[in-house]
Amino acid sequence: MTSSTTISRRCLLAAIAATAVLGAGSNAFAQGKQVKVMTFGSTWERVLKPLAPAFKQETGIEIVPIIQNSSAEGLAKLQASRQSPGVDVWFTGEAIAMRAATDKELFVPLPKDKLPNLGKLIPGASNDMFVAYWYFPTGIVYRPDLVPGGKVTAWSDIFQPAFKNAIALPAPTVYPGRTILIASLLNGGSIDNVKPGIEFLGKMRDHVAMFNSSDTNARRALARGEIMAMIGSPSAVKELADQNIAVAMVSPKPTPLIFEGMMMVKNGNEDAAATFINRSLAADWQKHMTDIYNLGPVNKEVAPAEALVKVLPTPENAVTFDEAKINQRLGEWTEEFNKAIAK
Amino acid sequence: MSRATILLMLPALLVLTLFGVVLASFASVSLMVLDPGSAVFHGPPTLANYTRLLGSEGAWRAVLTTLRLSAEITVLCVLFGYPLARVLARSHSRSLRRVILFCLVATFLSGGVTRAYAWLIILGNQGLINQGLRAVGLPRAALINNEFAVVVSVLNFVLPFFVLTLFGALRTIPEQLEHAARNLGASRLRSFVSVTLPLSLPGLAAATSLCFALSLGAFLFPQMLGGGRVHVLATAIYDRIQASYDIPSAAALAVLFFLLVLLMLAVVGGLRRLVAVRFAGEAA
């Protein structure tokens, strides 16, 4: 009796030990079959989450989301835990990506040999450290039921008296500096001379209902009818249309194009990260993204979503900027802008 | 000091050490420099960020706006909060006390973002107030995306702290003293001005300093309801990171902010001691 009790105790201890070892082993295995992606909440929910089960089935790799509120916040977190970042792929805009690329200890160059889909991308969508997932124009998103005549065609329209206290322009930290750059180009300035743009925005400060610090704030104000128009992306159009709110978008001259995408973090899991990035650039994932998110696919084999085609700028209306210059000057521009707005 | 006392103090000392380490790391980052356009900051230690900030019109404007708004909110707290705390402390109606307490606790329990969105709905161009104004034929009022919205929302945030702190102090003042003053012929107003108010001043000073300190650190409400026009210190720090990823400069501004709060609290603390000595007979 005593002997059998002893045996069963031994058996039990052995079983616990075996379970612990197996558990640790399977954890280690599972760890190797994960890709940790730091991304925005809406990107995860709308774009990546629906694709995650099929990706796991296809590659055996589980996508683990880590949500960030903004690219700057994400970068600060990555830098603060650089010894063990716990992130394999980081989503960001092109401007901050160029800034982040200077941190050679944290980010690794894209392994081009493991990313065959890079060859299918539109020009300008990738460099050594960054590859875009999508691009989008920042034009005028408006409510046809609220604007005079039901239509907006040019930037000058929203600065007419009828739009007083009914437009939202992004603060310089949103869509890095684009509000200042659009205002500058409209008023005879350039990326090297933003003074006319900042002066114009200063004059218009009482005309503008809000200089929104996030796209969400402006989108919600547009949904509630607080404002008639905002500077935004086709993604905002899609999100509002999905809520049965009648919205339209126009991309007049000049409409900036912005790339947003991914960087690879030095986290010891580069193979899984490369598999994820390469899959993101494949035609079926790009098609899903453009249909769901209403942003432009970077894979040239994929046609933009039907709703997007209507709002993309013509080549002569589209503008791109030197992101390195924006990185260098945005702090100074923001200070000048805040001064003009506070006057 | 006994061993038991030291053991009891240990958790507090650990927490204080943690705070100290965080502050020291902030201070050390503030002495570094960011290369323009990069994400890497480095030494050797320099005071360049502080020099630049002290000469920055934007930083000074943020300091002055923060101080002015905090002072306005504190004054409004006293005006609205004192009567509320007095009713809470003196009312014989249990239901009234319960209703007030419920409102205060409900405000505590609702999150900041929820409250900010609630104020967007109330103060917006299509909000409840403007709908009411339109219904009676009045023009729309600009109640949002300005300092007014920030003051109202921060007031809503700090008022429960103010009322509950002052309520505790008012409860300690014996009601019999007010009755005695009334029996000796003082009017209600005279009894309040000559008896209750002076005795409540130490509590009032504590409540106002708490309210002022909380207002100084407000970030969410200026960011969500200020419409990009209300630049306080907390939003200025955020802007420095979002716009230029200048973490050393943001850290320097945070250190200056911390020193400013310490200075303000020292001033308020000094006034509090003066009030306590004058009206509550406490040793200086």
Boltz contact constraints between the chains, C-beta under 6 A:
constraints:
  - contact:
      token1: [A, 72]
      token2: [B, 241]
      max_distance: 6.0
  - contact:
      token1: [A, 72]
      token2: [B, 242]
      max_distance: 6.0
  - contact:
      token1: [A, 72]
      token2: [B, 245]
      max_distance: 6.0
  - contact:
      token1: [A, 99]
      token2: [B, 39]
      max_distance: 6.0
  - contact:
      token1: [A, 99]
      token2: [B, 245]
      max_distance: 6.0
  - contact:
      token1: [A, 100]
      token2: [B, 39]
      max_distance: 6.0
  - contact:
      token1: [A, 102]
      token2: [B, 38]
      max_distance: 6.0
  - contact:
      token1: [A, 102]
      token2: [B, 39]
      max_distance: 6.0
  - contact:
      token1: [A, 102]
      token2: [B, 40]
      max_distance: 6.0
  - contact:
      token1: [A, 103]
      token2: [B, 39]
      max_distance: 6.0
  - contact:
      token1: [A, 103]
      token2: [B, 40]
      max_distance: 6.0
  - contact:
      token1: [A, 171]
      token2: [B, 228]
      max_distance: 6.0
  - contact:
      token1: [A, 172]
      token2: [B, 243]
      max_distance: 6.0
  - contact:
      token1: [A, 173]
      token2: [B, 242]
      max_distance: 6.0
  - contact:
      token1: [A, 173]
      token2: [B, 243]
      max_distance: 6.0
  - contact:
      token1: [A, 209]
      token2: [B, 145]
      max_distance: 6.0
  - contact:
      token1: [A, 210]
      token2: [B, 145]
      max_distance: 6.0
  - contact:
      token1: [A, 210]
      token2: [B, 227]
      max_distance: 6.0
  - contact:
      token1: [A, 210]
      token2: [B, 228]
      max_distance: 6.0
  - contact:
      token1: [A, 211]
      token2: [B, 228]
      max_distance: 6.0
  - contact:
      token1: [A, 213]
      token2: [B, 223]
      max_distance: 6.0
  - contact:
      token1: [A, 224]
      token2: [B, 126]
      max_distance: 6.0
  - contact:
      token1: [A, 225]
      token2: [B, 126]
      max_distance: 6.0
  - contact:
      token1: [A, 226]
      token2: [B, 124]
      max_distance: 6.0
  - contact:
      token1: [A, 226]
      token2: [B, 125]
      max_distance: 6.0
  - contact:
      token1: [A, 226]
      token2: [B, 126]
      max_distance: 6.0
  - contact:
      token1: [A, 327]
      token2: [B, 37]
      max_distance: 6.0
  - contact:
      token1: [A, 328]
      token2: [B, 36]
      max_distance: 6.0
  - contact:
      token1: [A, 328]
      token2: [B, 37]
      max_distance: 6.0
  - contact:
      token1: [A, 330]
      token2: [B, 243]
      max_distance: 6.0
  - contact:
      token1: [A, 330]
      token2: [B, 244]
      max_distance: 6.0
  - contact:
      token1: [A, 331]
      token2: [B, 243]
      max_distance: 6.0
  - contact:
      token1: [A, 331]
      token2: [B, 244]
      max_distance: 6.0
  - contact:
      token1: [A, 331]
      token2: [B, 246]
      max_distance: 6.0
  - contact:
      token1: [A, 334]
      token2: [B, 239]
      max_distance: 6.0
  - contact:
      token1: [A, 334]
      token2: [B, 243]
      max_distance: 6.0
  - contact:
      token1: [A, 335]
      token2: [B, 58]
      max_distance: 6.0
  - contact:
      token1: [A, 338]
      token2: [B, 58]
      max_distance: 6.0
  - contact:
      token1: [A, 338]
      token2: [B, 231]
      max_distance: 6.0
  - contact:
      token1: [A, 341]
      token2: [B, 229]
      max_distance: 6.0
